[in-house]
Amino acid sequence: MAALRLPRAPTTAALAAGVPHRFPAPEGEPPPPRGPNRAHLNALLTSYGRRGRLRDAQLLFDQMPSRDVISWTALLTAYADGGDFASARLVFDDMPRRNAPSWNALLSVYLRAARPRAAHALFYKMPAKNAVSYGAIISGLAKAEMLRLAELVYEEMPWQWRDPVGSNALMAGYLRVGELAMALRVFEGMTVRDVISWSAMVDGLCKHGSVSEARRVFDAMPERNVVSWTSMIRGYVKRGMCRDGLLLFLNMRREGVQVNTTTLSVALDACAAASLAREGIQIHNLIISMGFELDIFLGDSIIIMYSRFGWMVDAKRAFDCMQQKDIVSWNSLITGYVQHDMVEEAHVLFKLMHQKDAVSWTSMVVGFANRGWMRESVELFEQMPVKDEVAWTAIISSFITNGDYLSAVRWFCRMSQEGCKPNTIAFSCLLSALASLAMLNQGRQAHAYSINMGWVFDSAVHTSLVSMYAKCGRLAEAHHVFSSISNPSLIAINSMITAFVQHGFVEDALKLFTKMQNAGYKPNHVTFLGILTGCARAGFVQQGYNYFESMRPVYGVEPNPEHYTCMVDLLGRAGLLAEALEMINSMPQNDHSDAWAALLSASSLHSNLAFAKIAAQKLLEKDPYDATAYTVLSRMFSSAGMEDEEMLKVVQLSNLASKRPVSWKKLNCMRRRLPPGPPRWPIFGNLLQLSPLPHKDFARFCTKYGPLVYLRLGTIDAITTDDPEVIREILIRQDEVFASRPRTLAAVHLAYGCGDVALAPLGPNWKRMRRVCMEHLLTTKRLESFAAHRALEAEHLCQFVWAKAQSGKPVNLREVLGAFSMNNVTRMLLGKQYFGLQSAGPGEAMEFMHITHELFWLLGLIYLGDYLPAWRWLDPYGCEKKMREVEKKVDDFHQKIIDEHRKAREAKKSASLDDDNKEDMDFVDVLLSLPGENGKEHMDDVEIKALMQDMIAAATDTSSVTNEWVMAEVIKNPRVLRKIQEELDGVVGRGRMVAESDLGQLTYLRCVVRESFRMHPAGPFLIPHESLKPTTIMGYDIPAQTRIFINTHALGRNTRIWDDVDEFRPERHLPAAAAGGRVEISHLPDFKILPFSAGKRKCPGAPLGVILVLMALARLFHCFDWSPPDGLRPDDIDTQEVYGMTMPKAKPLVAVATPRLPPQMYGRHGKQV
């Protein structure tokens, strides 16, 4: 290291001659004597160093006439204390002579510079070491957690120096890293212990949770000071043993130990944590009587304590009495105001703050959110100068608290995008939001992302993952996450028990409960709520009763009304109605509505009118307009053949207490005999019971409640069915009542204001538009005129597949079948094709197909805005915004086509060509030539676009989806493929291609298509119907404007009418061809399948759809053998569906085609479709 160049010192003669010394003495010290005095100059040099006046210290050192080792050490120490470690080392290197203090000073330089290894090396270079040297290096190594080196130095330390300095340093190091056993070993081995040794041991043990061991050491102390007392009290408080801490504080006072502000602050914290208001007031009075001023620590503790008690006036008074306040003082009072919903007071205080930190801002953000003022909360959040992960987590949690789960997900994403790493609480909030939205895929992505990021999950995250997977219906994944937790918390265990119960695995829930008991967990009220609910659902009466009886005596858990309600439900379901009533009467407060409602439900289940009267009367006493009580009583009185007057007596008797009369009008309104259905939530009805696959939920309801099920979807009455008899009643016998459509937001946005044929409500406009379709577009004559075009497209289809077969590449059947359907429809509608030779270009087609997929997805949604009007205004998921976007895309696409046709018509007129020959016109040309309504010369563009959309979207998507499903099931079942080809060879032979005239003779192929429609209907539901007026079905009342969901997916898998519903067996449809008749693709009189609906709303394009489906399939099966791609077996073909208005395969079907006809049969080889 280079030597420090020091200025030459002035001569002694110069100083003796009276050269004035220009360094004033520090305040409070006498001026230096005239002339040289090295001892005084050394003292002055040391004083400068302690005050950080390094420049003055250096100048004084430079002008000293002579310097000794003390002078050099003082300058070295000054630089070390000032943090200028480089200069300190230079001074040390230039020292002419060094002593132990000099070496110790340099040793402290390295330790302060966080260079413990360099300090350790220097220590062993020291020519002489003293107790200070050993104590400094041991303490420094211990602070750096280099305890092994510290232990080695300690072992080398002479015995006379070890205690207490060296031992205290080593013990403190072990305590710092939590090595309690090693710290105790050092402590127990000390021959001399001072008060620092004892106090450090007590404090260290308390900080690491060993309160009992700390108390043992504390009781053995020969002498205790205020530090040791305070440490022991703080240890109790931090472990939640606040009463023990206060008892120790009382003993401290009795022994006459003088308390300080730290002790009093800890005692106040104990009162706040244990809600001991009387003791807290006493300690506050003690502070006043002892004359303590409210410094920052005491003042903050008093504010926090009074805030915990909710005494905000006293907290504010203590705040005003504080002479000095730090930011913690302000934040404590603001947080107290927010916690007690005094947001206005908190905001006033917040605006008065000169300096605000993240806690200040976050507290106000949370305060506004708790009031439901999310706009103000977001505005305040945006003003934050620095947003840490706590602030982000607070705003995300606030959205969840206010039920805006989608915004919570968006803000979590924004948090990551702005570079703030989410903490585990934020991630738990994200999982909670995704679970509430039933966004399973996004939940899986979040789980995978967190694993890839290497996050260490705590118990809260694991619990959130378990809850998320369980709420999304994935119990196996929830259990997998739970099983991966090495030491699950009670909250995680409760979540898993609840998940088991919700999914019907009650025995697994009980096993987990037993397992947690054996592992030493203590169940709480949530645990028992899950267990009792499970026992009620499974009918485990004795087990449930035993669990309930053991709650208080065995586990110390006091049953609350929810537990009693579970027991009433358990006993009631088992028919033990008297015992259930006795259980209610044993409740501390037996006016709990849920318990009486459970008894009423059980009474209805077992048709026990006596108990039903009791339960209903109790319910009506609390709420005279309880719809459930009226409905159940009415049904039971009616079933028992009793008169209405008897029911009115019960109702009037129940209203004596409230003095609120009930009119017959209100009573009759409540007495509708609705179909059975699942229990309903207030406001939401059954909406909360629907998953992302509502057709499966509806099927489950029909299995449980019968062929006709009533649902309340928000504000809308609805029924669903999967029964042929009920469907026939709706579509045929009462067609006039149920032929209308609901006016949904999707239909308004995506069907030109419900102006098309498919989605329009019943009325003059619908009749006119349907007449246009049937008389001008879909007539038999017009369909036959396009037969040549369909044959040409079939030829192109086979040529394309043949070319793929020759190249050895598999065929993406979704693409080729979609192109086939698209070209056929657009040839008829637009006069051009989009794929293959002479096409208009696939770019425009791909754009339209993408729009079609979005359109069908939106039309298939059960959009909450249709069922909860307030939800439309919120639009939390952005569905209506998406509808508007797709609406514009669809309209632009259709308008472009209309404009092209108008230009072409104008060009024909300019050339004097005849454009009135409708037989040569495509559909758009025909529509442009038709007169409009009310004397208009032409149809409006909106009407033309609405019809275009129906024709293109419906014919394209449904046909291609059906064809893909048939191909998938046939390739999956080679036996069926062989039978199809045997039939084709018998009817057509191998010397020509299949023609449309052959399709009526292909009985087995028609059975195959019909079987595919059974297993995989084009859509999960028929387009919903709506009743125009009140009516009855099966004796049940159906109100006007009831929405009807006919579940075609469940109809084809209804075990009451089909056997082996999961087996693809076309032969089951062959009896329909009795007496040599043809198998119809459409519905038969038995209504067992409904590919095109029936009645007034039957699909007008059904004949065209049948032709397109049969023609494509017949050509593909006749021309080619089919097998899965290499490496797959037929059974490996995936048949998973995607929910929407249509239900395509989740993955496109890819298969290998092998030509089975002579090569010349494939026409022009290799040409693309």
Secondary structure, DSSP 8 states (H G I E B T S, - for coil): -----------HHHHHTT--------TTS----SS--HHHHHHHHHHHHHTT-HHHHHHHHHH-S---HHHHHHHHHHHHHTT-HHHHHHHHHH-SS--HHHHHHHHHHHHHTT-HHHHHHHHHH-SS--HHHHHHHHHHHHHTT-HHHHHHHHHHS-HHHIIIIIHHHHHHHHHHTT-HHHHHHHHHH-S---HHHHHHHHHHHHHTT-HHHHHHHHHH-SS--HHHHHHHHHHHHHTT-HHHHHHHHHHHHHTT----HHHHHHHHHHHHHHT-HHHHHHHHHHHHHTT----HHHHHHHHHHHHHHT-HHHHHHHHHH-SS--HHHHHHHHHHHHHTT-HHHHHHHHHH-SS--HHHHHHHHHHHHHTT-HHHHHHHHHH-SS--HHHHHHHHHHHHHTT-HHHHHHHHHHHHHTT----HHHHHHHHHHHHHHT-HHHHHHHHHHHHHTT----HHHHHHHHHHHHHTT-HHHHHHHHHT-SS--HHHHHHHHHHHHHTT-HHHHHHHHHHHHHTT----HHHHHHHHHHHHHHT-HHHHHHHHHHHHHHH-----HHHHHHHHHHHHHTT-HHHHHHHHHTSSSTT-HHHHHHHHHHHHHTT-HHHHHHHHHHHHHH-TT-HHHHHHHHHHHHHTT--HHHHHHHHHHHTTTTT----HHHHHHHT---------BTTTBTGGG--S-HHHHHHHHHHHH-SEEEEEETTEEEEEE--HHHHHIIIIITHHHH-B----HHHHHHTTTTTSSSS--SSHHHHHHHHHIIIIIS-HHHHHHTHHHHHHHHHHHHHHHHHHHHHT--EEHHHHHHHHHHHHHHHHHHS--SSSTT-S-HHHHHHHHHHHHHHHHHHH---HHHH-HHHHHH-TT-HHHHHHHHHHHHHHHHHHHHHHHHHHHHHHHHTT-----GGG--HHHHHHHS--STT-SS--HHHHHHHHHIIIIIHHHHHHHHHHHHHHHHHH-HHHHHHHHHHHHHHT-SSS---GGGGGG-HHHHHHHHHHHHHS-SSSB---EE-SS-EEETTEEE-TT-EEEEBHHHHTT-TTT-SSTTS--GGGGGGGGGGG----SS--TT-S--SS--GGGS-TTHHHHHHHHHHHHHHHHHHEEEE--TT--GGG----B--SSS--BSS--EEEEEE-S-GGGG-STT---
